Amino acid sequence: MLGSVGLMSDWKIEHRYYSEGALPLASVANWELVALEALDMIERAELDGIL
């Protein structure tokens, strides 16, 4: 469950407002991995009737 959440340690709320070209590209792939894990966890919770 969100085993990769530590990869978000360099994400800042301000990144939401950066233009795509200004994002730290070295981090974007890690953030995507964590987001996909979170979406998978939500989907499993929905299937299990928890959400």
Phi, psi and omega in degrees: 000111179047044180297340182258012185302333178299338179291350179270002187299338180260007178277137178237150180304327180298335180300336178299333187255000178287151170287155184306321181289346181263355179290148176288097189302331179295337182263337188302317180298322178294317180298320179297318179301314180295319179299318179294322176297318180296316178298320178295318179297319178296316180299317179295321178296321177296316180296328180277357180079014180280325177249000000 
